[in-house]
Amino acid sequence: MRWTRTLQTVDVHCAGEIGRVITGGLLNVPGDTMAAKLHHLNTVDDSLRRFLCSEPRSGPAGSFCLLVPATRPEADVGLIILQPDQAHAMSGSNAMCTATALLETGMIPMREPETVVCLDTAAGLVRATCACAEGKVLRVTLDMPPAFVTARGATLGTPEFGRITYDMCFGGVFYALVDAAALGLDLVPGNARALAMAGITLHKQIAPDCAARHPTVPELDGLAYVMFRGRDADGALRTCTTMRPGRVDRSPCGTGSNAEMAAQHAAGHMRPGDRMVSRSLIGSEFVTELVEETQVGNLPAIRNRVSGQSWIHAMTQIGLDPSDPFPQGFTLSDTWGA
């Protein structure tokens, strides 16, 4: 066997959503800040993401957690999320996967009953407080980036669904939050395909002209996801984040829950000290706590904590043979959509 590139991953799932943490084989990404590194991956050199996230080495489901040296002295490691569509600034489930992998493999020493891992992301520092026992991370609580609303009750006329209403919120990346009932779709596993396609359709229509503008970090501009929301009988938030090229998040979505808490706070429904349970299509749960009110640039914002649990399920070595005809991978519309 002869490889010109070798990468190692610790494969983790958080509440069902796969996060493959790259633990070996990489050096660094150009840029003095995490936002600059993110910009480089998305606009200068996208080859690593395409190599990892495309077939035959991967598929549409799941993410790769790219670890790089931190750019801030208070952080342990830098984190960027690689997904089939692009590199993203932050993901709650992937941050939980990363903290779990770092501690359970010994890359960062685990201290019981609690270990703190500080992640440097383009959206800001994310402090992961990990409850630990007998070598296992039992729960990860993330101090999330400040969340805020840039547009409440925005409307858009669509040929497929008529006029829809959405909130544009930042929870680490930008979300268009849409009530699923407005589309006549229940948030149940059997509707996953219909929800995914509806979300991708709406993303294409909302993204070109929307209020997804970060007041202080322009590298974070742009709509990342459409998240459908609803309420269960017990009052829990039911979430369905839709992700290009056409799938749904298996987890309750940490950055989406962060964004939804900002929407609820802006509507006057939540205040510091309140908690919200988020539940995914498969029934897995996160808990979001509103910690305090703050400000980002000229916008009112809040700080939240989101908690959940992750499980390591594999360790993988990925390589590239120099004769491989698909060094950057490929995608086909049967799996990836148009």
C-alpha positions as CSV (number, residue, x, y, z in Angstrom):
1,M,0.0,0.0,0.0
2,R,1.3,3.5,-0.9
3,W,-0.5,6.6,0.2
4,T,0.4,10.2,-0.6
5,R,-2.0,11.4,2.2
6,T,-3.0,9.8,5.4
7,L,-5.6,11.1,7.9
8,Q,-6.9,9.6,11.1
9,T,-10.4,10.3,12.5
10,V,-12.2,9.4,15.7
11,D,-15.8,8.9,14.6
12,V,-18.4,10.1,17.1
13,H,-22.1,10.7,17.1
14,C,-23.9,13.3,19.1
15,A,-27.6,12.5,19.6
16,G,-27.4,10.6,16.4
17,E,-25.5,13.1,14.2
18,I,-22.1,12.0,13.0
19,G,-19.0,14.1,13.7
20,R,-15.7,12.6,12.4
21,V,-13.0,14.3,14.4
22,I,-9.7,14.6,12.5
23,T,-7.0,13.7,15.0
24,G,-4.0,13.1,12.8
25,G,-2.5,13.9,9.4
26,L,-3.1,17.6,9.2
27,L,-0.9,20.6,9.9
28,N,-2.6,24.0,9.8
29,V,-4.7,26.3,7.6
30,P,-3.5,29.8,6.6
31,G,-5.0,32.7,8.6
32,D,-4.3,34.6,11.8
33,T,-7.8,34.1,13.1
34,M,-10.3,31.3,12.9
35,A,-12.5,33.5,10.7
36,A,-9.6,34.0,8.3
37,K,-9.0,30.2,8.3
38,L,-12.7,29.6,7.5
39,H,-12.5,32.2,4.7
40,H,-9.4,30.5,3.3
41,L,-11.1,27.1,3.2
42,N,-14.2,28.4,1.5
43,T,-12.7,30.8,-1.0
44,V,-9.0,29.9,-1.6
45,D,-8.5,26.2,-1.1
46,D,-11.5,23.9,-0.8
47,S,-9.6,20.7,-1.7
48,L,-9.5,19.2,1.8
49,R,-13.2,19.5,2.3
50,R,-13.9,18.0,-1.1
51,F,-11.4,15.2,-0.5
52,L,-13.0,14.2,2.8
53,C,-16.7,15.0,2.3
54,S,-17.2,13.6,-1.2
55,E,-17.5,10.0,-2.4
56,P,-15.8,7.5,-2.2
57,R,-14.4,8.5,1.2
58,S,-17.6,9.9,2.6
59,G,-21.2,10.8,1.7
60,P,-23.9,13.4,2.4
61,A,-24.5,12.5,6.0
62,G,-22.3,13.7,8.8
63,S,-19.4,16.2,9.2
64,F,-15.7,16.3,9.7
65,C,-14.4,18.3,12.7
66,L,-11.1,19.9,11.5
67,L,-8.8,20.6,14.4
68,V,-6.1,23.3,14.0
69,P,-3.9,25.2,16.4
70,A,-5.9,27.8,18.3
71,T,-5.4,31.4,17.5
72,R,-6.3,32.6,21.0
73,P,-4.1,31.8,24.0
74,E,-7.1,30.9,26.2
75,A,-8.2,28.1,23.8
76,D,-7.0,24.5,23.7
77,V,-7.7,23.9,20.0
78,G,-9.2,25.5,16.9
79,L,-12.3,24.0,15.4
80,I,-13.8,24.3,11.9
81,I,-16.7,22.1,10.6
82,L,-16.3,20.6,7.1
83,Q,-19.6,19.6,5.5
84,P,-20.7,18.6,2.0
85,D,-21.7,22.1,1.1
86,Q,-18.9,24.2,2.6
87,A,-16.8,24.8,5.8
88,H,-18.9,26.2,8.6
89,A,-17.9,28.3,11.6
90,M,-19.6,26.3,14.4
91,S,-21.8,23.4,15.2
92,G,-23.1,22.4,18.6
93,S,-23.2,18.7,18.0
94,N,-19.8,18.6,16.3
95,A,-18.3,20.7,19.2
96,M,-19.7,18.0,21.6
97,C,-18.2,15.3,19.4
98,T,-14.9,17.1,19.4
99,A,-14.7,17.5,23.2
100,T,-15.7,13.9,23.7
101,A,-13.0,12.6,21.3
102,L,-10.3,14.8,22.8
103,L,-10.9,13.6,26.3
104,E,-11.8,9.9,25.7
105,T,-8.7,9.3,23.6
106,G,-6.4,11.2,26.0
107,M,-5.4,14.0,23.6
108,I,-6.4,16.3,26.5
109,P,-6.2,14.8,30.0
110,M,-9.6,13.9,31.5
111,R,-10.1,15.1,35.0
112,E,-13.1,13.7,36.9
113,P,-15.8,14.8,37.7
114,E,-15.4,17.7,35.3
115,T,-13.0,18.8,32.6
116,V,-13.2,22.0,30.6
117,V,-12.1,22.1,26.9
118,C,-12.0,25.6,25.3
119,L,-12.6,25.6,21.5
120,D,-11.5,28.5,19.3
121,T,-14.1,28.9,16.5
122,A,-14.8,31.6,13.9
123,A,-18.0,32.4,15.8
124,G,-16.1,32.9,19.0
125,L,-14.7,31.0,22.0
126,V,-16.8,28.0,23.0
127,R,-16.2,26.6,26.5
128,A,-17.1,22.9,26.7
129,T,-17.7,21.8,30.3
130,C,-17.6,18.0,30.3
131,A,-19.0,15.9,33.1
132,C,-16.8,12.8,33.3
133,A,-16.8,9.5,35.2
134,E,-14.7,6.3,34.7
135,G,-13.1,7.5,31.6
136,K,-16.4,8.4,29.9
137,V,-17.8,11.9,29.0
138,L,-21.3,11.8,30.3
139,R,-22.5,15.2,29.2
140,V,-21.0,18.2,27.4
141,T,-22.3,21.7,28.2
142,L,-21.3,24.4,25.7
143,D,-21.1,28.1,26.4
144,M,-22.3,29.0,23.0
145,P,-21.5,32.1,20.8
146,P,-23.8,35.0,21.4
147,A,-27.1,34.5,19.6
148,F,-29.2,37.3,18.1
149,V,-32.0,38.1,15.6
150,T,-31.5,40.1,12.5
151,A,-35.0,39.8,11.1
152,R,-38.3,38.8,12.9
153,G,-41.3,37.8,10.9
154,A,-39.7,38.2,7.5
155,T,-41.9,37.0,4.6
156,L,-41.2,35.5,1.3
157,G,-43.6,34.5,-1.5
158,T,-42.7,31.0,-2.9
159,P,-44.3,29.1,-5.8
160,E,-44.2,25.8,-3.9
161,F,-45.5,26.9,-0.5
162,G,-47.2,30.2,-0.9
163,R,-46.1,33.0,1.4
164,I,-43.9,31.8,4.3
165,T,-42.7,33.6,7.4
166,Y,-39.3,33.1,9.0
167,D,-37.0,34.5,11.6
168,M,-33.4,35.1,10.6
169,C,-31.2,34.3,13.7
170,F,-27.5,33.7,14.4
171,G,-26.6,30.9,16.7
172,G,-23.0,30.3,15.6
173,V,-24.1,30.3,11.9
174,F,-27.2,31.9,10.4
175,Y,-30.6,30.1,10.4
176,A,-33.9,30.9,8.8
177,L,-36.4,29.5,11.3
178,V,-39.7,28.4,9.8
179,D,-42.7,26.9,11.5
180,A,-43.2,23.5,9.9
181,A,-47.0,23.7,10.3
182,A,-47.0,26.5,7.7
183,L,-45.9,23.9,5.1
184,G,-48.4,21.3,6.3
185,L,-45.6,19.0,7.4
186,D,-45.4,17.2,10.7
187,L,-42.0,16.9,12.3
188,V,-41.8,13.1,12.2
189,P,-39.3,10.6,10.9
190,G,-41.5,9.6,8.0
191,N,-41.4,13.2,6.6
192,A,-37.6,13.5,6.7
193,R,-37.2,13.4,2.9
194,A,-40.0,15.9,2.3
195,L,-38.7,18.2,5.0
196,A,-35.1,18.0,3.6
197,M,-36.3,18.9,0.1
198,A,-38.5,21.7,1.3
199,G,-35.6,23.1,3.3
200,I,-33.3,23.1,0.4
201,T,-35.9,24.7,-1.8
202,L,-36.5,27.5,0.7
203,H,-32.7,28.0,1.2
204,K,-32.3,28.7,-2.4
205,Q,-35.0,31.3,-2.3
206,I,-34.2,33.0,1.0
207,A,-30.4,33.1,0.8
208,P,-29.9,35.5,-2.1
209,D,-31.6,38.5,-0.4
210,C,-31.8,38.0,3.4
211,A,-30.6,39.6,6.6
212,A,-27.9,37.1,7.3
213,R,-25.3,39.7,8.0
214,H,-23.0,39.5,11.1
215,P,-22.4,43.0,12.6
216,T,-18.7,42.4,13.6
217,V,-17.4,39.4,11.6
218,P,-18.2,39.5,7.9
219,E,-16.7,36.0,7.3
220,L,-19.8,34.7,9.1
221,D,-22.3,36.3,6.7
222,G,-24.7,34.2,4.7
223,L,-27.5,31.8,5.4
224,A,-26.3,28.3,6.5
225,Y,-29.5,26.4,7.1
226,V,-33.2,26.4,7.1
227,M,-34.5,24.9,10.4
228,F,-38.1,23.8,10.7
229,R,-39.6,24.1,14.2
230,G,-42.6,22.9,16.1
231,R,-43.8,22.0,19.6
232,D,-44.4,18.6,21.2
233,A,-47.3,18.0,23.5
234,D,-45.0,18.4,26.5
235,G,-43.8,21.9,25.3
236,A,-40.4,20.7,24.0
237,L,-39.1,22.3,20.8
238,R,-39.1,19.9,17.9
239,T,-36.4,20.7,15.4
240,C,-35.5,19.7,11.9
241,T,-32.4,21.5,10.5
242,T,-32.1,20.9,6.7
243,M,-28.7,20.6,5.2
244,R,-27.4,20.8,1.7
245,P,-27.3,18.8,-0.6
246,G,-30.5,17.4,0.9
247,R,-30.7,15.8,4.3
248,V,-31.9,16.6,7.9
249,D,-29.8,16.9,11.1
250,R,-30.2,13.8,13.2
251,S,-29.5,15.8,16.4
252,P,-31.6,18.5,17.9
253,C,-29.0,21.0,16.5
254,G,-27.0,23.0,19.0
255,T,-26.5,26.2,16.9
256,G,-30.1,25.9,15.8
257,S,-31.3,25.6,19.4
258,N,-29.1,28.6,20.2
259,A,-30.7,30.6,17.4
260,E,-34.2,29.5,18.4
261,M,-33.6,30.7,22.0
262,A,-32.7,34.1,20.5
263,A,-36.0,34.2,18.6
264,Q,-38.0,33.2,21.7
265,H,-36.2,35.9,23.7
266,A,-36.8,38.6,21.1
267,A,-40.5,37.6,21.1
268,G,-40.6,38.0,24.9
269,H,-41.1,34.3,25.7
270,M,-37.8,33.6,27.3
271,R,-35.6,35.4,29.9
272,P,-32.4,34.6,31.7
273,G,-32.6,31.5,33.8
274,D,-35.2,29.8,31.5
275,R,-34.5,26.4,29.9
276,M,-35.7,24.8,26.7
277,V,-35.6,21.2,25.7
278,S,-34.9,20.6,21.9
279,R,-35.9,17.3,20.4
280,S,-34.8,15.9,17.0
281,L,-36.8,13.9,14.5
282,I,-35.4,10.7,16.1
283,G,-36.2,11.8,19.6
284,S,-32.8,12.7,20.9
285,E,-32.6,15.8,23.1
286,F,-30.5,18.9,23.9
287,V,-31.2,21.3,26.8
288,T,-30.6,25.0,26.2
289,E,-30.4,27.5,29.1
290,L,-30.6,31.3,28.6
291,V,-27.7,32.6,30.7
292,E,-27.6,36.4,30.2
293,E,-28.4,39.3,27.9
294,T,-25.6,40.9,26.0
295,Q,-24.9,42.8,22.8
296,V,-23.1,42.0,19.5
297,G,-22.1,45.2,17.6
298,N,-25.3,47.3,17.6
299,L,-27.6,44.3,18.1
300,P,-29.1,43.0,21.3
301,A,-28.1,39.4,21.9
302,I,-28.1,36.6,24.5
303,R,-25.7,34.0,25.8
304,N,-26.9,30.4,26.1
305,R,-25.6,27.1,27.2
306,V,-26.5,23.9,25.2
307,S,-25.9,20.5,26.6
308,G,-26.0,16.9,25.2
309,Q,-24.0,13.7,25.0
310,S,-21.8,12.0,22.4
311,W,-20.5,8.5,21.8
312,I,-17.4,7.3,20.0
313,H,-18.3,4.5,17.5
314,A,-15.3,4.0,15.3
315,M,-11.7,5.0,14.6
316,T,-10.8,5.4,10.9
317,Q,-7.7,5.9,8.7
318,I,-8.3,7.7,5.4
319,G,-5.7,7.7,2.7
320,L,-5.1,8.6,-0.9
321,D,-3.3,6.3,-3.4
322,P,-1.4,8.4,-6.0
323,S,-3.1,6.4,-8.8
324,D,-6.6,7.0,-7.5
325,P,-8.6,8.6,-10.3
326,F,-10.8,10.6,-7.9
327,P,-8.4,12.5,-5.6
328,Q,-11.0,15.2,-5.0
329,G,-14.0,12.8,-4.9
330,F,-17.2,13.0,-6.8
331,T,-21.0,13.4,-6.3
332,L,-23.9,11.9,-8.2
333,S,-27.4,13.2,-8.2
334,D,-29.0,9.9,-7.1
335,T,-27.6,10.5,-3.7
336,W,-26.6,14.1,-3.6
337,G,-29.5,15.8,-5.5
338,A,-29.2,18.2,-8.4
